[in-house]
Each structure stands twice: as C-alpha cells, then as structure tokens.
C-alpha cells in the first residue's frame, strides 16, 4: 500500500514539474477554458483579470509560442515574462515567436483582460 502511495505522489509531482503551474485571478463571465501541458485557451463574454501559466525552462532552451486572440471589445494583452522582465509583448492578433532562456527558471505567460469580450489560444513547445 505504501509503495503505491509513493508512486502516486511521484507521478503527481512530475506532472507539476514538467507541465508547470497555471492560475487565474479576476472575473470571467460565460467562459469556457482549456489548460493543458502545452496549451492555454479561453473564450468569454467578459474577462477582467489575469490568467498565468508558469513554464520551467533550462538555460539555453528555446520556447516557441503560437498565439491567436480575438477581441470584440475591451483589451486583451498577452506577455511572456521572466523575473519581472517583459520578454515578449504580443500585440498582434496572431503570430509565432521564439525566445531562448537566458537562465534557468520560471517563465510566465500572462494574459490580462480589461472588460474584454473574445477569446485567446496560446500554444508552446520547448526545444
């Protein structure tokens, strides 16, 4: 029994380490969301707040991002940050960007909505 419990805890810990963490704060009205190890997406009638996805990178590792956003009203900003430094500010409605990790650690994909109506999809791949 104890062996199975340890295996279960190890699997859960590996999921968090390999996939990163995700969290939200604020309000979403009439929304649908999807959050996986390599994609975060949502559609909403109103979004006031912030969604974040933490991605762990090693020094020299590349992070390739594909993104798409639709804004019917309000504002929707997508940024990639590391240690409070904005590495990418994705202003276009869609695109593909690649960054190379300057050092190991947490890289954050931040999606902020201000009275936003619309949707977003961000996919990433570590290389």
N, C-alpha and C positions, 0 to 999 in steps of 0.2 A: 504494500500500500504506500509506504513512504517513498519507494523508488518511483512509482507512478506520479506522485505528487511533485517530486523534484523535476521529473521530465516535463510535466505540465508547466511549472514555473519557468523552466529554462526556455521552453517554446514561447511563452508569453513575453519574456524578457527579450528574446531575439527579435520578435515582431516589432517591439518598440525601438530597438537599436537599429534595425535595418530599415524600418519604414519611417521613422521619425514620429513626431507628435503633431497633433492638429488641435486647434482650439478656436473658439469664436467668442466674441462679446458684442453685445448690442441687440438690435431687434431685426428680425426678418418676418415679414407678413406674407402669407400664402407662398411658401417657398418649397422647393424640392432641392435636395443636396445629395452629392455623391463624394465620398472621400476614400481613396484607396492609397496603396503604397506609391503610386506614380501619377495620380491624377486627383484634382480637386475641382468640383464644379457645382454650380448652383443656378437656379432661376428663381425670381422673386418679384412680387408686386411692390414691395418696399423693403429696402435694406439700409439701415442706419447702424453702422458699427464696423467691426473688423473681423475677418477670418484670417487665421495664420496657419501655415504649415512649416514645421521645422524639418529641415533636411540636413543630415550629417554628411559632411564631405571631408576627405583627407586632402592634405596639401598636394596641389598639382592635379587633382581630379577635376574633370570637366562636368559642368551641369548644363544640359541642353534643355531649354524651355520652349514649348509651343503653347501659345495662348490665343484665346479668342474671347472678346467681350462684346456685348450688345447693351447699349444704354439708351432706353427710351426717354428717360427723364432723370434728373439729378446728376450725381457724379459717382464714378466708379474708378478707383485707382488701383493699379497692380504694381507692386515694387518687390525687388529682391534685396535683402539687407544682410549684412554681417557685422556684428559688433557696432551697431548703431550707424554704420556707413551704408548709404544707399548705393548699391552696385548697379542696379537696373531700375529705371522708371519707365514702365511700359505704357506709353501714351497712345500708340496706335490701337485700332480695334482688333487687330490680329497680327501675329508675327512669330518669328522664331529667333531666339537669342541663345548665346552660349557664353558662360563665364568659366574661368579657371580659378579654383580655390587658391588664394594666396597663402592660407594656412588652414590647418585642420580645425574643425569645429562646426557650430550650428550656423546654417544659412537659412534665412527666413523668407518665405514667400508671403507677402502681406497683401490682402485685398480689402480695401476700405470703401464703404458705401456711404454716401451722404444723400438721403432721400432718393436713393437710386431705385429705378424700376428697370429690370432687364435680366441679364444672365452673364455668366463667365465660365470659362473652362481653362484650366492650366494643367498641362501635362509636362512631366520632366523625366529625364533619363540621365543617370550618372555614367560617365565614361572615363 
